[in-house]
């Protein structure tokens, strides 16, 4: 490299540095690299560790150790001094060395704090390599360990320190706790696998290749790491595809999952929409800027079960038939049953789209993987998955607020119980289930203040209903009625009578009402924009007939009348199941009763009231058949180590 070329590189970098300096001054930001000693004190650290020689990412070099040469650089380490200064001459010498046979070999010395590096020796080396957009630089690193706290950034960093022992890479830094085990699973590694040198190189190759298009798409403006974005991308595309795609193709796939990447910047990436807030802005501007509404919809239903043998699949199939009946002239319907997860589900959605499908209803949570892939592949497709609390902006989810009906059945149970001992059979510890148990308990105490609820779990034992009956409990809440036409003796709230079970009252889902409501929203142009980076979860209740109750013949007329009054109160909003003081089993006050719990607090309950006997089972206690659903929808799913085949990495 000639001296003239080194001079040109310096001048180009200097202009860039001075431009960045002026921009910082105008925006009121600090116009130099930050100095670690200016903000880090001994009381903020728990010690330090010498890591030795490490290849560090240059984009994580954030400043200098001391003030020293700060004013010679802009915040991005571009030089700002005139070309005729001694500083500039030394910078050019390094520039020539970098592109010559010798190269820049001597490692810099730096301190690392919270994943960012602060240079003690080698500022100009950092500046030269940054000017050439080099990805890494060798460095002798001393890690400053922060004092532990429950702050999200500190928790994520402590997890990173554990992962560093497996990877030896700073590029695997995430902003959210629990991300690294998901990366291990996405790469096909076991949770405790220590990476080999070949695996490090393979990951860095893919990571570096991903980083360019990610930044081109706008990733540099987001307060997340490249590793965060890559993990989101890996939820849809396999790691092996990275180097098989051209830059343009990779950029296209990144933009396809951009709504989900953008959602990482949200403190809460999920909007739980109730009847009062189900669509986009409903004001004048919202109506003016709605997309053009279709006059007719081609709708496709997908189930991984058979309606002939599965009550769940049959309930949704009846919902499909209801949609066809109510909107006969406005919808055309396809349906795909008994499809296997994975490639068969992907192919079935492709087939439906090729046949003109504009709307997808996937009726079970495990189909969320196929839904995510379809959202990336078909950005204009309306995709719905029957589940709750899924943080994917391209896939909307729907479910019913069953706890409202459970409150009513609890009130009936309290009124019918002679001794206040009431049984409750619950299915799995998934989102919304603790709310159902607690709402039932509050309903029981409404009519029987001394009521005690004994919970047993069908995901733990095979016949909890019989087990409760053997204990002498006469009033038991069993599994809910899947459809109103399936009246069996042991559905819903049961009374033990002469050795058999009589159904008194049963909650049931009305999926058809949900499907009609969602279809009408699309026909009316009321569809949220995935580009906003927020996932929309529709969680509808009795007010929209998403869930209702069915009274049994043995129920006394007066108690049936009470159930009707409570039902209307819930629909009107005058009866709030969680609008009273609440205390959990550990004696912690969850609400003082002055304000009802929020929708999110109800949906994400992971505790039981003090009048409930029994506990939420751990993942290890579950029967094998119950574990996949809890991985997807469990109230503690984020604490379950992911598997390589996990659908929700």
Order of alpha helices (4+ residues) and beta strands (2+ residues): alpha-beta-alpha-beta-beta-alpha-beta-beta-alpha-beta-alpha-alpha-alpha-alpha-alpha-alpha-beta-alpha-beta-alpha-beta-alpha-beta-alpha-beta-beta-alpha-beta-alpha-beta-alpha-beta-beta-beta-alpha-beta-beta-alpha-beta-beta-alpha-beta-alpha
